[in-house]
Amino acid sequence: MTQSLLRPAAARRVRALVALALLCAAPRLAHAQQMAVVVNPGNAIEELSTDKLRRLYLGQTRTFPNGAHARLARHTASAPVFDRAALGLQPEIVRSRWMAMIFRGEATALPTELATADDVKRFVREHPDAIGFLPAGQVDGTVKAISIDGKRPGDAGYSIH
């Protein structure tokens, strides 16, 4: 009988500890979800509008504002967050739009899908016309994070998270 009384109390303690751990981790989780849009360090682009970024990743335009070709890279693990935050669409809608463009002959291929943040950085480094996204904490000196609507990752009001 004593054992059955301890179980609910132990369960409450465990739930309280889990809740506390989640509260403590929330700022780190939010930061980990913030995305950075990156280009090759040699790319002259320093900033894009949300609209231009959206148009690029929805295949409505294939060039940067300066007229240079843009080669799209997608970090597979971050794509759901990016699609919802930057494009305002569910990931399956984004993919179906690209598939429809390919079917209609408006696009020849999907954006390059890359499994890891390191793969995205390598792709962007190797292609001067590349643009990609990855978790903001993964950005290093091998790629250049650009501003979106005048805000950089970590700034108040930065919209991609």
N, C-alpha and C positions, 0 to 999 in steps of 0.2 A: 504494500500500500504506500509506503514511503517513497518507493521508487516511482510510482505513477505520479505522485505529487511533484517530484523533482523534474520530471520530463517537461511539463509546461513551463516551469520556471527556467530551466535550461534553454528551452526553445526561445523564450522571450529574450534571454541574455544573448543568444546567438543572433536573433533578429536585430537587436539593438546594436550589437557590434557590427553587423553587416551594414546597417543604416549609417552608422558613424563612419565606417570605411568609405562608403559611397559618397557621403558628404565631404569627406576630406579629399577624395579623389576627383570630385566634380570639376574644380578649376583645371586640373591636369587633363581630364578628359575633354573639356571644352577646348583647351589649347591644342590638344592632339588632333582635334577635328578641324582646326583652322587650316585652310588650304592656301598655298602660295602658287601663283601663276608665274612660270619661269620661262626664260628664253636663253638662247646662246649668249654668252658674255659679249660677243662681238656684234650682236644685234643692236641697232640704233633705237629700237623701241624701249621706252622707259615707262609708258603708261598706256592703258586701254580703258575705254569706257565699258561698263557692264554690257551695254547694247552691242558693242563691237565684239567683245568676248563671246557673247551669246550667239551672235551671227556666225562667228568662226566655228564654234563647236556644234552648231546646228547645220553646217554646210551651206549657209545662205551667202557666204562670201569665202573666198579662198586667199585673200590678201590682207596684209597688215595695213593700217592707215596710210603708210608711206608708199603703198603699191607693191611692196615685195611679197612674194609667195609665202604662205604660212603652211608649215607641215605640222599636223596635229598629233600629239602624243597624249594618251590617257593612262593614268595610273589606275589599274583595275581595282585595287582595294579602296581607293579614294573616290572612285567614280560616282557611287551613289550620293555621297555628300556633295560633290561638285555639281552633279546634275540637278539636284534639288535646290542648292543655294545659288549657283551661278546661272543655271539655265531655267530654273523654275519648273522643271519637269521630272517625272519619275524616270529612273534609268531605263526601264523597258520601253518607254515612249521614245526616248532619245535613240535607242538602238533601232526601233522599228522605223523611225524617220530616216535614218541612214540607210537601212535596208531598202526602203521605198525609193530613195534617191538613186541607189545603185541599180535597182530594177528598171527605173525610168531612164537610166543612162545619164543622170545628172551628176553622178559621182562614180569614180572607178573603184573605190575601196573605202572601208571603214577607217577612222583614225587608228593609228598604231596603238595597240593595246600592250601595255608593259606591266609586268607582274610586281616589280619592286620599285621603290623610290630611287634606288641606285640605277636601275635600268632606265628610268625616266631621265635621270641626270646624264647618264652616258649617251642616250639618244639625242638629247638637247645639245650636249657638248659636241657630238659628231656631226650634227646638221645645223648649219648657220641659220636656216630658215625655220627651225623647230620652235614650237611653243607647247608647253605641257603644264601639268599641275601635280602637286604632291603635298604631303603634310608640311606645314610651315616649318616645323622643327627639323625637317630633313634638308632644308636649303643650306648649301655651303658655297664656297667660292668658285665651284666649278660651273655654276649656273647663275643667272641673274634674275632675282625676283623683281617683278614689275608692279607698279601701282595700278589699282583698279579704282576708277573714279577719284583719283587723287589720293587714295589711301593705301598704305602698305599693310601687309599682315602684322597684326599686333596693334594697329592704330584703332582708336575708337571709331566705330561706324564702318569698319571693314566688313564687307558683306558676304565673303565666301567662308562660311563655317557651318 
